[in-house]
Amino acid sequence: VQLTLADGTPDWLNAEIVPAIVEPPGPAALRLNPEAADGKLGETVVTIEASAYGMREPVTQTVTITLVRQAGTFEHLDTAPVTRECRNVCGKMNRGGVTFYDILREQDQECSDEAALPAAQAIGVQGFMVSERGFGFGHTCRVAGFYSPGGNLTFFNLGLTTRLPRGALLLDLRGVRDAWLSADNTMCVAQISDQLAVYDVATAIMLAPPCRSSRGPENLTLSGAMLSSDVCQWELK
């Protein structure tokens, strides 16, 4: 019996059936590796088709998958205007600007001020000027955030979403005093003036009304659709 996924299975699920051919009765597994930033929250129905020699139409079985945001504690976006590495991605500082590169360990490359990294390994087509606050990485190393001299905080795609190329700019915020990223780096809480605002990093959508607070949050934790801290609570859409 050959097992296949029906047309219309979302690409962001990265679904596969292993093994694809079984001798009945025999087990098979549906493996899913969803793209966190591109997935559709809520229920998604996947149809598995089973066909064999002599069958006119395949037998179908549907599986309902519920996707929720990854629970956990938000982490502060630590920044500095220095060359730094995050899991084989190098943010290389040069004369007040930063350019991001892939690092090839098999070629004994390293991330340092002195390293001459090939232009072909640059992520994106340009470098960016950063302020004295510098830049930092989310702990998944699939997103970087940098502060520009004009006072903006901009997030840079290192693989967070496949809808945009690596090197594309994501969320761009003005007047940000500080920022925190969710466990999967798909969400950001930004301190803007006397408000805390929650954004989806990949789509730049505000996920809840801002909360008034003149200081940064502590114990910023997501559980289900509720994001809470010692100063604010949000119900995310």
N, C-alpha and C positions, 0 to 999 in steps of 0.2 A: 504494500500500500504506500503510495506517495502522498506526503503531506505538504501542502503549500498554504501560503497566506493569500487571502483574496485581494483582488484589486481594491485600492482605497485604504489599505493599511497605512497610517501616517508614517512618514519617513522619520520623524523625530523620536518614534518609539525604538528605532533600531532593533526590530524584532526578527528573530530567526527560530526555526524549528530544528531541533537536534535529537535524533537523526531525522533526515528528511524522508527516508524510506525505512519502513519497518516491516517485519514479518509478524503478522497477527498470531496470537495476541502479544503485543510488545509495547514497551513504554517509549514515549517521546516527550521532550520538554520544550515549552515555549519560553525562550529567553528574551528578556527585554533589557535594554540599556538606554533609557530615555534621556534626551538632551534636556537638562534642567531648565535652561533659559528659553527653550523653544516649545516645550510641551504645553498641551492644553489642559488646564486644571479641570478637575471633575471627571466624569465618566467618559470612556472611549470604548467602543465595541470593536473587537477584532474577530474576524471570521476565518476559521481554519477549514480548508477543503481537503478531503481524503478521496483519492481516486485510485482505481486499479483496472487492470485489463478486463474488458468486457462490460464495464459500467458505462451507461449512457451519460449520467450526470454524477458529479462528485457528491459525496455525503458532506454536510457542513456542520460545524460546531462553533458556536459563538462564545467568546470570553469577554466579560466586562472588566475593564481595568480602571481603577480610580487613582488619579494622580493628585497628590497634595504637595504643598511646599515642604521642603526639608526643615524639620523642627530643629531647634538648637539655639545657641547663644551667638549673638552678633559680636564681631571683633572689630576693634578700632583700626582704622586705616592709618598705620604708622608710615610717616613720610620723612624723607631726608634728601637733600640735593647732592647725593653721592652715587657713584656707580654701585649697583647691587644686582644680585642674582636671585632667581626664584625658579627652581626645578628646570634648569637648562634653558631659561629665558634670561637674557641679560639686558638690563636697563643701563645703558652706557652714557655717562655724563661727559659733555665736552663743551666748554665755554658757555655754560649756562643753559645748555640744551640737552635733551635726552633722546636717544634713539634706541629702539628695542631690537634685539637680535636673538635668533636661535643659537644655542651653543652645541657644538658637535664634540662630545667627549671622546669619540673614537679617533678624532683628529687632534687630541690633546689640547683643545681650545679651552680658554679660561675667561672668566668675566672679571676684567680689571681695567683700570685707567690706561695701563700700558698696552693692553691687548689690541692687536690690529685685526678686527673681525671683518670678514668679507662682506661687501655691500650686498651680495646675493643672499645673505642670511638675514638681512634686515626685515623686520616684520612691518609691513606697510611701506609707504613710499616717501615718508618724510619724518624728520625729527621735530621736536617741539621744545619751545622755550619754557622753562619752569622758573617759578619764583624761589625764594629762599626756603620755602616750606618743602619744595622738592616733589618727589613722587613716591609711591609705594605700590605693593602688590596685594591683592586679595590672597588669602591663604591657599586657595585652590590653584593659584598661579595662572588662571585663565582670564584674569582681568587686572589692569593696572589703573591707578588713579593718579593724576598729576595736577598740581596747582599752577596755573599760568600767572605771569606777571600782572595780568589785568584783574586778578582776583577770582577767576573761575576754577571750579574743580571739574575736570573732564575725565571720563572713564574710557579706556582704550581696550579694544577686543583682542585678547590673546588666545581665544578659543572658547569663550563663554557661550557664544551663539554661532550656529552655522548659517543663519539667515543672512549674516553679513560677513564679508571676508575678514580674516585675521588682519589686524591693523586698522580696522574701521573705528571711528569714534562712536561712542555710545551716549550715555547720559552726560549732559553738560549743564552745570549749575553755577549760578552767580552768587557771590557774596557768602560762600560757605566758610564757616569757622572751623568745622570739624566734621568727621564722617565715620560711620560704622557700617560694616558689611555683614550680610547674613552668612550662615554656615556654608551655603552653596554659592555664595557671592552673586546671587541673582537679585538681591534687594539691597538698598542703601538707605540708611537713616542719616539725614544731613541736618546739622545745626546751622540755620540761616537766620541771622539776627536773633530775635527772641522766640524763634519757633523751631520745632523739630518736625521734619517732613519725611515721609516714607515714599521711595520711588522703586519701580522696577528698573534695574540697570540696563537691560537689553532693549526695552521698549520706551524708556523715559516717561512712563505713565506714573502719575502720583496715585498711590494705592489706598490712601485714606486722607481725610482732612488733617491739616497740620495741627500740632499740639503746641500750646504756648508754654515755653520754658526757656529761661535765660541761661541754663546750664546743661551740660551734657548728661545723657542718661547713664545709669548704672544698672547692671543685671538686665540688659536688653535681650529678651528671649522670645522666640516664636514657638507657639504651640497651636497647631491647627491653623485657624484663621485669626487667632488672637496674638498680637504682638504687644508685649508689656515691658515696662521698666519701673524704676522707682518713682518716676515723675509723670509718665504718660501711658495710656493704653490706646491701641488702635484695633479695630476690626477690619481686616483687609478684604478688599473686593477681589 
